[in-house]
Amino acid sequence: MSQSKEIIISKSSIPIFAIVLLAMIFVAGLFVVGFDQGHIFSLVIGEEAFADLYIHELTHDMRHAAGFPCH
């Protein structure tokens, strides 16, 4: 008796476009979290943004986890 063997080849790779897009989002997010001390919102709100530090306060713990000293 002969036995037949089934060979299954599956290609489940992540598209390069998705990796590049996620890397760009990560870099932009890291820039905003690392750079902002009111600078990002000062373009819209003005000098008040330097006192309120909206993004800084929202991402305070993430800044420390990423290694950014902020105080």
Stockholm file with secondary structure:
# STOCKHOLM 1.0

chainA/1-71         MSQSKEIIISKSSIPIFAIVLLAMIFVAGLFVVGFDQGHIFSLVIGEEAFADLYIHELTHDMRHAAGFPCH
#=GR chainA/1-71 SS CCCCCCCCCCCCCCCHHHHHHHHHHHHHHHHHHHHCSSHHHHTTTCTHHHHHCHHHHHTHHHHHHTTCCCC
#=GC SS_cons        CCCCCCCCCCCCCCCHHHHHHHHHHHHHHHHHHHHCSSHHHHTTTCTHHHHHCHHHHHTHHHHHHTTCCCC
//
